[in-house]
Amino acid sequence: MQPRFLAALVIFIGSYLPLSLVLLVQDIKPAVWQTSFCRPWSHGIGSCSFSVFAHPGVALSMVGLTMFAVLFSALVMRHLRFRYSLEVLESKPVPNDLINYVFPYVVSFMGLSYGEDQKLAGFAVFLAWLFAITYRSGQIVLNPLLLLFGWQLYEAKIRTSGQERTVRILRQGALHHGPVRGELVQDFYFVERDNEGQV
C-alpha cells in the first residue's frame, strides 16, 4: 500500500516540528534576550512587552502547522488496519537512517531566518525536493516521528501465505517471534503493538 500523497506530505511536515521550534527560538528579538523577566505583579502589566518575535505570524504558523501534522500522523498510525497474517521467524533491530532529516537542521544554523525571503524560498525548494525523493523511494515512513511514537525498525524473516521472505518491519516496542498481524505500507510491514491480534 502506498500512502496517499496528502497523508505522506503531512507525515513529512510533522517530522519537522523540532525544526520549527528551533526557528521560533531564533526569531525571538535580540532585545528580548537582554530584558529582565517580566513581573507584572511588581511593576504592573504595562511594564511587560508581548512583542517577542520578529515575525510572529510566520513563526507561530509554522509551529502550529507542524504540530497539527504530528497529531494527524499519530491519528493515522493508531487507525492502521492490520490485514495480513504473518509469522516472524527471525528478527534483528536496524538503526533508523535519519541523515535526510538532519540536513535541514544543519541549514537552520547557517543563517536561515524568517526575515530573509530568498533564503526561505530556497529552503522550501530544498524541502520539496527532499520530500519528493523520500516519497518516491518508499522511505516516507522512516522519519523521526516514528521514534517519537515508539516505533522501532527491524529486519525480519517472516512466513506469509506459505512463503518465507526477508522484510523490514516497524513495530512499537520489541518484536517477538511468532504469529502477528501486519499491514504493508510502501516497502514496510507495520505490525500490531501487542499480542491480542495474533493468529
N, CA, C and O of each residue as an XYZ file, in Angstrom:
796
protein
N       0.852     -1.196      0.000
C       0.000      0.000      0.000
C       0.883      1.240      0.000
O       1.781      1.369      0.832
N       0.633      2.131     -0.913
C       1.357      3.399     -0.978
C       0.503      4.447     -0.274
O      -0.665      4.614     -0.623
N       1.064      5.168      0.723
C       0.243      6.186      1.379
C      -0.173      7.268      0.390
O       0.581      7.612     -0.520
N      -1.342      7.785      0.569
C      -1.803      8.853     -0.305
C      -0.880     10.045     -0.185
O      -0.268     10.293      0.854
N      -0.802     10.783     -1.297
C       0.149     11.891     -1.369
C      -0.048     12.873     -0.224
O       0.923     13.284      0.411
N      -1.294     13.254      0.045
C      -1.558     14.246      1.089
C      -1.164     13.709      2.468
O      -0.572     14.433      3.269
N      -1.491     12.445      2.746
C      -1.125     11.856      4.039
C       0.393     11.792      4.181
O       0.935     12.085      5.247
N       1.077     11.407      3.100
C       2.541     11.336      3.138
C       3.145     12.720      3.367
O       4.120     12.861      4.105
N       2.567     13.738      2.734
C       3.071     15.102      2.898
C       2.901     15.575      4.338
O       3.793     16.216      4.894
N       1.757     15.261      4.939
C       1.504     15.669      6.327
C       2.476     14.966      7.273
O       3.000     15.586      8.199
N       2.717     13.667      7.042
C       3.677     12.934      7.874
C       5.062     13.553      7.745
O       5.770     13.708      8.740
N       5.446     13.906      6.530
C       6.749     14.525      6.287
C       6.854     15.874      7.000
O       7.867     16.158      7.639
N       5.821     16.701      6.895
C       5.828     18.020      7.543
C       5.911     17.866      9.058
O       6.628     18.618      9.719
N       5.188     16.904      9.607
C       5.202     16.699     11.056
C       6.563     16.350     11.598
O       6.869     16.652     12.751
N       7.389     15.718     10.784
C       8.725     15.334     11.258
C       9.622     16.539     11.493
O      10.698     16.411     12.077
N       9.181     17.714     11.038
C       9.986     18.923     11.219
C       9.443     19.852     12.304
O       9.748     21.045     12.307
N       8.645     19.316     13.219
C       8.221     20.106     14.378
C       9.417     20.646     15.168
O       9.423     21.825     15.522
N      10.429     19.817     15.455
C      11.595     20.374     16.178
C      12.282     21.504     15.419
O      12.759     22.462     16.027
N      12.333     21.395     14.083
C      12.953     22.465     13.294
C      12.147     23.758     13.415
O      12.729     24.836     13.528
N      10.823     23.664     13.393
C      10.002     24.865     13.522
C      10.205     25.517     14.892
O      10.145     26.740     15.016
N      10.446     24.694     15.921
C      10.720     25.241     17.259
C      12.094     25.914     17.311
O      12.268     26.941     17.967
N      13.075     25.317     16.605
C      14.403     25.941     16.525
C      14.293     27.317     15.871
O      14.852     28.294     16.370
N      13.574     27.391     14.756
C      13.415     28.665     14.045
C      12.591     29.659     14.859
O      12.819     30.867     14.785
N      11.628     29.149     15.640
C      10.843     30.026     16.506
C      11.733     30.706     17.536
O      11.631     31.914     17.750
N      12.606     29.930     18.175
C      13.524     30.498     19.171
C      14.488     31.481     18.516
O      14.816     32.516     19.096
N      14.943     31.153     17.300
C      15.862     32.057     16.601
C      15.178     33.350     16.171
O      15.848     34.345     15.894
N      13.837     33.341     16.114
C      13.089     34.526     15.699
C      12.799     35.479     16.860
O      12.242     36.556     16.648
N      13.167     35.097     18.077
C      12.970     35.997     19.223
C      13.869     37.221     19.041
O      15.050     37.099     18.718
N      13.295     38.381     19.251
C      14.049     39.629     19.049
C      15.248     39.711     20.000
O      15.156     39.306     21.159
N      16.369     40.236     19.504
C      17.564     40.363     20.358
C      17.295     41.138     21.646
O      17.860     40.817     22.692
N      16.434     42.158     21.577
C      16.153     42.968     22.760
C      15.488     42.155     23.867
O      15.664     42.444     25.051
N      14.730     41.144     23.476
C      14.029     40.319     24.463
C      15.025     39.560     25.331
O      14.805     39.394     26.530
N      16.117     39.101     24.729
C      17.125     38.347     25.475
C      17.838     39.219     26.506
O      18.395     38.717     27.482
N      17.814     40.547     26.271
C      18.548     41.459     27.151
C      17.682     42.071     28.241
O      18.198     42.713     29.156
N      16.385     41.879     28.155
C      15.495     42.453     29.167
C      15.310     41.478     30.318
O      15.490     40.270     30.165
N      14.952     42.015     31.456
C      14.719     41.166     32.625
C      13.363     40.479     32.497
O      12.513     40.888     31.707
N      13.183     39.438     33.283
C      11.947     38.675     33.262
C      10.773     39.562     33.673
O      10.869     40.321     34.637
N       9.680     39.464     32.945
C       8.503     40.304     33.202
C       7.814     39.876     34.500
O       7.478     38.707     34.687
N       7.609     40.862     35.399
C       6.908     40.594     36.656
C       5.777     41.615     36.822
O       5.949     42.627     37.502
N       4.627     41.354     36.206
C       3.532     42.327     36.267
C       3.022     42.573     37.675
O       2.488     43.648     37.947
N       3.167     41.619     38.573
C       2.711     41.792     39.950
C       3.551     42.825     40.706
O       3.106     43.390     41.704
N       4.798     43.067     40.206
C       5.673     44.045     40.863
C       5.639     45.409     40.180
O       5.584     46.446     40.841
N       5.672     45.393     38.848
C       5.805     46.638     38.096
C       4.567     47.002     37.277
O       4.572     48.016     36.579
N       3.523     46.205     37.349
C       2.308     46.494     36.587
C       2.358     45.846     35.211
O       3.432     45.578     34.675
N       1.180     45.600     34.650
C       1.084     44.924     33.357
C       1.692     45.742     32.240
O       2.131     45.183     31.235
N       1.728     47.060     32.395
C       2.292     47.931     31.357
C       3.792     47.785     31.199
O       4.353     48.212     30.189
N       4.453     47.186     32.188
C       5.907     47.027     32.109
C       6.310     45.817     31.268
O       7.492     45.626     30.982
N       5.330     44.999     30.872
C       5.625     43.786     30.112
C       5.441     44.022     28.616
O       4.470     44.643     28.186
N       6.375     43.523     27.846
C       6.278     43.596     26.387
C       5.883     42.228     25.857
O       6.508     41.217     26.179
N       4.832     42.211     25.036
C       4.370     40.957     24.470
C       4.807     40.802     23.017
O       4.396     39.863     22.335
N       5.641     41.725     22.550
C       6.187     41.642     21.199
C       7.516     40.893     21.276
O       8.582     41.504     21.355
N       7.438     39.596     21.251
C       8.612     38.757     21.472
C       9.290     38.382     20.161
O      10.518     38.390     20.077
N       8.502     38.051     19.134
C       9.051     37.527     17.886
C       9.150     38.606     16.820
O       8.322     39.514     16.749
N      10.180     38.488     15.997
C      10.364     39.446     14.901
C       9.334     39.210     13.800
O       8.899     40.157     13.146
N       8.946     37.965     13.593
C       7.972     37.605     12.559
C       6.958     36.632     13.165
O       6.945     35.453     12.813
N       6.110     37.121     14.075
C       5.231     36.217     14.829
C       4.262     35.422     13.974
O       3.998     34.256     14.267
N       3.728     36.028     12.924
C       2.758     35.329     12.081
C       3.339     34.070     11.459
O       2.755     32.990     11.553
N       4.493     34.220     10.823
C       5.128     33.085     10.148
C       5.646     32.080     11.167
O       5.428     30.877     11.024
N       6.336     32.575     12.201
C       6.963     31.682     13.181
C       5.934     30.818     13.898
O       6.110     29.606     14.021
N       4.852     31.450     14.373
C       3.827     30.697     15.105
C       3.005     29.816     14.171
O       2.553     28.742     14.571
N       2.807     30.260     12.927
C       2.076     29.436     11.959
C       2.826     28.155     11.644
O       2.216     27.093     11.524
N       4.148     28.244     11.508
C       4.939     27.060     11.209
C       4.889     26.055     12.368
O       4.791     24.849     12.144
N       4.956     26.558     13.600
C       4.844     25.660     14.757
C       3.454     25.022     14.784
O       3.322     23.822     15.024
N       2.424     25.826     14.536
C       1.059     25.297     14.517
C       0.858     24.256     13.429
O       0.224     23.227     13.663
N       1.400     24.518     12.231
C       1.264     23.584     11.113
C       1.949     22.254     11.407
O       1.370     21.190     11.187
N       3.170     22.318     11.900
C       3.896     21.082     12.178
C       3.287     20.330     13.369
O       3.283     19.099     13.390
N       2.779     21.065     14.351
C       2.106     20.412     15.487
C       0.848     19.678     15.022
O       0.588     18.548     15.433
N       0.074     20.338     14.159
C      -1.108     19.678     13.589
C      -0.704     18.419     12.830
O      -1.371     17.390     12.933
N       0.397     18.498     12.061
C       0.862     17.354     11.280
C       1.272     16.195     12.187
O       1.024     15.033     11.864
N       1.898     16.509     13.321
C       2.276     15.465     14.277
C       1.028     14.777     14.829
O       0.974     13.548     14.893
N       0.035     15.555     15.223
C      -1.196     14.984     15.772
C      -1.936     14.151     14.724
O      -2.466     13.083     15.028
N      -1.965     14.650     13.493
C      -2.600     13.913     12.400
C      -1.869     12.591     12.155
O      -2.501     11.552     11.962
N      -0.553     12.637     12.163
C       0.253     11.428     11.939
C      -0.016     10.394     13.035
O      -0.136      9.202     12.756
N      -0.110     10.859     14.280
C      -0.401      9.949     15.388
C      -1.767      9.291     15.187
O      -1.942      8.104     15.462
N      -2.725     10.072     14.708
C      -4.068      9.540     14.450
C      -4.036      8.485     13.350
O      -4.672      7.438     13.468
N      -3.293      8.766     12.280
C      -3.172      7.810     11.173
C      -2.560      6.501     11.662
O      -3.042      5.418     11.329
N      -1.490      6.610     12.456
C      -0.800      5.413     12.945
C      -1.700      4.577     13.859
O      -1.585      3.352     13.888
N      -2.587      5.228     14.597
C      -3.470      4.499     15.522
C      -4.602      3.800     14.794
O      -5.223      2.889     15.341
N      -4.881      4.223     13.548
C      -6.007      3.646     12.816
C      -5.560      2.762     11.654
O      -6.325      2.529     10.718
N      -4.324      2.272     11.714
C      -3.888      1.305     10.710
C      -4.695      0.023     10.846
O      -4.959     -0.435     11.958
N      -5.086     -0.551      9.722
C      -5.780     -1.834      9.732
C      -4.766     -2.921      9.386
O      -4.111     -2.858      8.345
N      -4.643     -3.899     10.248
C      -3.661     -4.967     10.061
C      -4.346     -6.139      9.364
O      -4.986     -6.969     10.010
N      -4.206     -6.198      8.047
C      -4.979     -7.140      7.241
C      -4.271     -8.463      6.976
O      -4.911     -9.431      6.564
N      -2.961     -8.522      7.206
C      -2.205     -9.701      6.796
C      -1.750    -10.533      7.989
O      -1.392     -9.996      9.037
N      -1.768    -11.847      7.814
C      -1.270    -12.769      8.827
C       0.193    -13.073      8.532
O       0.535    -13.500      7.429
N       1.055    -12.851      9.522
C       2.488    -13.093      9.365
C       2.973    -13.972     10.501
O       2.389    -13.987     11.585
N       4.037    -14.697     10.247
C       4.735    -15.394     11.312
C       6.179    -14.934     11.290
O       6.883    -15.142     10.302
N       6.624    -14.312     12.364
C       8.002    -13.826     12.457
C       8.887    -14.989     12.868
O       8.693    -15.588     13.926
N       9.867    -15.306     12.015
C      10.772    -16.420     12.263
C      12.084    -15.954     12.889
O      12.598    -16.582     13.814
N      12.620    -14.847     12.375
C      13.861    -14.265     12.887
C      13.738    -12.754     12.780
O      13.015    -12.245     11.924
N      14.443    -12.036     13.647
C      14.409    -10.572     13.551
C      15.627     -9.964     14.227
O      16.210    -10.550     15.140
N      15.995     -8.788     13.766
C      17.056     -8.014     14.421
C      16.748     -6.544     14.235
O      16.296     -6.138     13.165
N      16.989     -5.724     15.278
C      16.730     -4.286     15.156
C      17.706     -3.637     14.179
O      18.869     -4.029     14.085
N      17.208     -2.637     13.455
C      18.017     -1.907     12.485
C      17.978     -0.437     12.862
O      16.893      0.108     13.064
N      19.144      0.235     12.967
C      19.115      1.664     13.279
C      18.448      2.446     12.157
O      18.687      2.177     10.980
N      17.603      3.422     12.522
C      16.948      4.258     11.519
C      17.954      5.175     10.853
O      18.817      5.755     11.511
N      17.833      5.298      9.540
C      18.686      6.212      8.791
C      18.017      7.577      8.767
O      17.099      7.820      7.983
N      18.485      8.462      9.634
C      17.845      9.772      9.779
C      18.629     10.895      9.114
O      18.322     12.071      9.314
N      19.655     10.535      8.312
C      20.530     11.576      7.776
C      19.763     12.574      6.902
O      20.068     13.766      6.920
N      18.764     12.096      6.132
C      17.997     13.011      5.288
C      17.253     14.052      6.110
O      17.015     15.166      5.642
N      16.889     13.692      7.328
C      16.144     14.611      8.173
C      17.058     15.523      8.986
O      16.598     16.493      9.589
N      18.354     15.211      9.001
C      19.305     16.026      9.757
C      19.735     17.249      8.960
O      19.980     18.309      9.537
N      19.831     17.114      7.636
C      20.304     18.215      6.801
C      19.572     19.536      7.046
O      20.232     20.563      7.202
N      18.226     19.553      7.088
C      17.542     20.832      7.306
C      17.882     21.480      8.643
O      17.864     22.706      8.750
N      18.193     20.677      9.671
C      18.555     21.248     10.960
C      19.910     21.935     10.875
O      20.126     22.976     11.495
N      20.822     21.348     10.105
C      22.129     21.968      9.896
C      21.955     23.295      9.174
O      22.586     24.294      9.519
N      21.077     23.288      8.153
C      20.823     24.513      7.386
C      20.261     25.610      8.287
O      20.580     26.785      8.104
N      19.429     25.236      9.257
C      18.793     26.248     10.110
C      19.815     27.020     10.930
O      19.552     28.152     11.336
N      20.978     26.426     11.179
C      22.009     27.110     11.946
C      23.028     27.807     11.046
O      24.060     28.280     11.523
N      22.739     27.871      9.755
C      23.645     28.525      8.817
C      23.038     29.821      8.292
O      23.236     30.172      7.128
N      22.312     30.522      9.127
C      21.818     31.846      8.758
C      20.396     31.882      8.251
O      19.958     32.923      7.761
N      19.650     30.788      8.344
C      18.263     30.802      7.901
C      17.416     31.536      8.933
O      17.527     31.287     10.134
N      16.564     32.448      8.452
C      15.645     33.153      9.344
C      14.403     33.546      8.571
O      14.400     33.581      7.340
N      13.343     33.842      9.316
C      12.081     34.211      8.680
C      12.141     35.588      8.026
O      11.235     35.947      7.275
N      13.176     36.358      8.292
C      13.284     37.698      7.737
C      13.936     37.764      6.369
O      14.024     38.842      5.782
N      14.399     36.623      5.845
C      15.082     36.616      4.555
C      14.304     35.751      3.580
O      14.445     34.529      3.553
N      13.478     36.415      2.779
C      12.569     35.704      1.875
C      13.295     34.808      0.886
O      12.842     33.697      0.610
N      14.426     35.281      0.346
C      15.111     34.485     -0.665
C      15.669     33.191     -0.071
O      15.656     32.153     -0.733
N      16.161     33.241      1.178
C      16.670     32.028      1.819
C      15.524     31.080      2.158
O      15.658     29.864      2.025
N      14.404     31.638      2.593
C      13.244     30.796      2.893
C      12.726     30.104      1.644
O      12.349     28.933      1.686
N      12.707     30.833      0.527
C      12.240     30.240     -0.730
C      13.174     29.101     -1.154
O      12.713     28.042     -1.580
N      14.475     29.322     -1.037
C      15.431     28.275     -1.373
C      15.290     27.065     -0.464
O      15.399     25.923     -0.911
N      15.046     27.325      0.822
C      14.875     26.242      1.782
C      13.603     25.456      1.487
O      13.579     24.234      1.634
N      12.547     26.151      1.073
C      11.291     25.477      0.711
C      11.498     24.562     -0.488
O      10.967     23.452     -0.527
N      12.271     25.027     -1.467
C      12.579     24.192     -2.630
C      13.363     22.950     -2.199
O      13.105     21.846     -2.678
N      14.322     23.144     -1.291
C      15.120     22.031     -0.782
C      14.237     20.996     -0.096
O      14.391     19.799     -0.338
N      13.309     21.440      0.761
C      12.412     20.512      1.455
C      11.478     19.802      0.480
O      11.181     18.619      0.650
N      11.008     20.531     -0.556
C      10.135     19.910     -1.557
C      10.890     18.810     -2.299
O      10.341     17.739     -2.562
N      12.125     19.074     -2.628
C      12.960     18.090     -3.301
C      13.198     16.876     -2.396
O      13.128     15.735     -2.855
N      13.475     17.119     -1.129
C      13.703     16.046     -0.165
C      12.441     15.193      0.005
O      12.520     13.968      0.092
N      11.287     15.848      0.052
C      10.024     15.113      0.166
C       9.805     14.234     -1.061
O       9.430     13.069     -0.933
N      10.038     14.786     -2.244
C       9.831     14.018     -3.474
C      10.710     12.774     -3.505
O      10.262     11.701     -3.910
N      11.958     12.917     -3.078
C      12.886     11.779     -3.073
C      12.432     10.713     -2.082
O      12.387      9.529     -2.418
N      12.095     11.132     -0.856
C      11.707     10.152      0.159
C      10.368      9.487     -0.177
O      10.164      8.312      0.127
N       9.467     10.230     -0.796
C       8.165      9.666     -1.158
C       8.314      8.650     -2.291
O       7.786      7.541     -2.213
N       9.031      9.036     -3.333
C       9.188      8.156     -4.492
C      10.044      6.931     -4.177
O       9.867      5.878     -4.789
N      10.966      7.060     -3.232
C      11.849      5.938     -2.900
C      11.224      4.989     -1.874
O      11.824      3.975     -1.518
N      10.020      5.318     -1.402
C       9.348      4.455     -0.432
C       9.893      4.574      0.974
O       9.763      3.643      1.769
N      10.504      5.711      1.296
C      11.114      5.892      2.611
C      10.369      6.906      3.479
O      10.882      7.312      4.522
N       9.187      7.314      3.076
C       8.489      8.392      3.782
C       8.154      8.009      5.219
O       8.069      8.875      6.089
N       7.963      6.717      5.472
C       7.613      6.308      6.830
C       8.822      6.224      7.749
O       8.669      6.076      8.962
N      10.028      6.318      7.181
C      11.236      6.290      8.009
C      11.607      7.711      8.389
O      12.450      8.327      7.736
N      10.999      8.232      9.419
C      11.341      9.574      9.863
C      11.283      9.644     11.386
O      10.776      8.728     12.033
N      11.801     10.725     11.956
C      11.896     10.807     13.421
C      10.563     10.709     14.155
O      10.543     10.414     15.350
N       9.447     10.951     13.462
C       8.145     10.816     14.125
C       7.952      9.413     14.671
O       7.381      9.231     15.746
N       8.429      8.420     13.928
C       8.270      7.043     14.383
C       8.987      6.814     15.698
O       8.472      6.131     16.583
N      10.183      7.388     15.829
C      10.909      7.266     17.086
C      10.140      7.943     18.214
O      10.080      7.432     19.332
N       9.555      9.096     17.909
C       8.766      9.828     18.900
C       7.584      8.992     19.387
O       7.235      9.036     20.567
N       6.969      8.232     18.480
C       5.814      7.410     18.824
C       6.214      6.017     19.305
O       5.346      5.186     19.572
N       7.519      5.751     19.418
C       7.981      4.480     19.952
C       8.127      3.350     18.943
O       8.262      2.192     19.338
N       8.104      3.664     17.636
C       8.241      2.628     16.625
C       9.714      2.294     16.421
O      10.570      3.179     16.431
N      10.001      1.004     16.236
C      11.364      0.520     16.017
C      11.403     -0.238     14.693
O      10.469     -0.963     14.350
N      12.501     -0.059     13.952
C      12.671     -0.738     12.672
C      13.416     -2.058     12.874
O      14.421     -2.114     13.582
N      12.909     -3.118     12.240
C      13.526     -4.443     12.312
C      13.697     -5.007     10.909
O      12.906     -4.730     10.007
N      14.730     -5.790     10.750
C      14.844     -6.643      9.565
C      14.443     -8.035     10.031
O      15.000     -8.553     10.999
N      13.483     -8.640      9.347
C      12.926     -9.899      9.839
C      12.705    -10.897      8.722
O      12.451    -10.536      7.572
N      12.807    -12.140      9.086
C      12.430    -13.236      8.195
C      11.038    -13.678      8.621
O      10.816    -14.050      9.773
N      10.109    -13.632      7.679
C       8.722    -13.950      8.008
C       8.191    -15.045      7.084
O       8.763    -15.331      6.033
N       7.084    -15.644      7.508
C       6.344    -16.557      6.648
C       4.951    -15.971      6.476
O       4.262    -15.687      7.456
N       4.542    -15.794      5.222
C       3.209    -15.282      4.944
C       2.699    -15.952      3.670
O       3.433    -16.074      2.690
N       1.463    -16.376      3.689
C       0.852    -17.097      2.559
C       1.691    -18.304      2.155
O       1.772    -18.646      0.975
N       2.311    -18.943      3.138
C       3.087    -20.144      2.883
C       4.478    -19.906      2.329
O       5.184    -20.866      2.019
N       4.893    -18.648      2.195
C       6.216    -18.335      1.647
C       7.050    -17.591      2.675
O       6.531    -16.794      3.456
N       8.350    -17.861      2.665
C       9.270    -17.163      3.552
C       9.901    -15.991      2.811
O      10.306    -16.110      1.655
N       9.977    -14.858      3.501
C      10.548    -13.647      2.897
C      11.337    -12.904      3.959
O      11.083    -13.041      5.155
N      12.307    -12.108      3.497
C      13.013    -11.184      4.388
C      12.471     -9.785      4.120
O      12.510     -9.300      2.989
N      11.964     -9.141      5.171
C      11.287     -7.854      5.022
C      11.745     -6.905      6.127
O      12.448     -7.298      7.058
N      11.332     -5.662      5.999
C      11.535     -4.677      7.062
C      10.208     -4.472      7.783
O       9.160     -4.291      7.164
N      10.285     -4.504      9.100
C       9.085     -4.401      9.933
C       9.227     -3.218     10.877
O      10.296     -2.982     11.439
N       8.140     -2.480     11.043
C       8.059     -1.407     12.026
C       7.055     -1.824     13.103
O       5.934     -2.237     12.808
N       7.487     -1.705     14.342
C       6.611     -2.096     15.453
C       6.898     -1.224     16.658
O       8.040     -0.834     16.897
N       5.863     -0.922     17.411
C       6.051     -0.205     18.672
C       6.551     -1.190     19.711
O       5.846     -2.129     20.081
N       7.773     -0.969     20.180
C       8.355     -1.860     21.169
C       9.063     -3.040     20.522
O       9.354     -3.037     19.326
N       9.332     -4.049     21.343
C      10.092     -5.213     20.885
C       9.255     -6.080     19.956
O       8.045     -6.223     20.134
N       9.923     -6.654     18.964
C       9.275     -7.580     18.040
C       9.580     -9.004     18.489
O      10.741     -9.408     18.547
N       8.533     -9.763     18.806
C       8.693    -11.144     19.269
C       8.436    -12.103     18.120
O       7.667    -11.807     17.206
N       9.083    -13.243     18.177
C       8.870    -14.257     17.155
C       7.514    -14.909     17.374
O       7.037    -15.047     18.500
N       6.908    -15.306     16.253
C       5.607    -15.942     16.332
C       4.604    -15.241     15.436
O       4.973    -14.351     14.669
N       3.333    -15.634     15.524
C       2.301    -15.063     14.655
C       1.905    -13.639     15.058
O       1.751    -13.343     16.243
N       1.743    -12.774     14.074
C       1.290    -11.393     14.283
C       0.407    -11.007     13.104
O       0.329    -11.722     12.105
N      -0.250     -9.869     13.239
C      -0.991     -9.290     12.116
C      -0.272     -8.034     11.692
O       0.228     -7.278     12.525
N      -0.220     -7.811     10.376
C       0.526     -6.678      9.864
C      -0.167     -5.987      8.713
O      -1.138     -6.490      8.147
N       0.358     -4.819      8.381
C      -0.132     -4.038      7.234
C       1.080     -3.581      6.435
O       2.055     -3.087      7.002
N       1.018     -3.745      5.123
C       2.118     -3.350      4.251
C       1.918     -1.907      3.800
O       0.913     -1.579      3.169
N       2.886     -1.043      4.128
C       2.870      0.354      3.709
C       4.191      0.627      3.006
O       5.260      0.526      3.608
N       4.107      0.974      1.724
C       5.283      1.076      0.870
C       6.047     -0.245      0.959
O       5.487     -1.284      0.612
N       7.286     -0.245      1.405
C       8.057     -1.489      1.482
C       8.201     -2.000      2.911
O       9.071     -2.825      3.188
N       7.359     -1.519      3.816
C       7.487     -1.864      5.229
C       6.214     -2.535      5.728
O       5.106     -2.177      5.327
N       6.393     -3.510      6.605
C       5.256     -4.082      7.320
C       5.150     -3.391      8.675
O       6.112     -3.357      9.442
N       3.984     -2.847      8.960
C       3.660     -2.376     10.305
C       2.932     -3.528     10.990
O       1.989     -4.087     10.431
N       3.366     -3.884     12.198
C       2.690     -4.977     12.894
C       2.075     -4.464     14.189
O       2.484     -3.438     14.733
N       1.082     -5.207     14.667
C       0.340     -4.797     15.855
C       1.249     -4.657     17.060
O       2.282     -5.316     17.181
N       0.823     -3.773     17.941
C       1.635     -3.440     19.108
C       1.717     -4.566     20.113
O       2.775     -4.790     20.700
N       0.622     -5.282     20.325
C       0.598     -6.327     21.348
C       0.214     -7.657     20.730
O       0.090     -7.781     19.512
N       0.029     -8.643     21.581
C      -0.242    -10.000     21.089
C      -1.721    -10.313     20.955
O      -2.090    -11.451     20.664
N      -2.570     -9.317     21.165
C      -4.007     -9.600     21.151
C      -4.495    -10.016     19.766
O      -5.439    -10.795     19.634
N      -3.824     -9.473     18.717
C      -4.310     -9.779     17.367
C      -3.600    -10.948     16.724
O      -3.718    -11.132     15.513
N      -2.870    -11.743     17.477
C      -2.148    -12.843     16.887
C      -3.119    -13.899     16.366
O      -4.213    -14.102     16.891
N      -2.651    -14.567     15.291
C      -3.485    -15.588     14.675
C      -2.926    -16.971     14.961
O      -3.496    -17.970     14.522
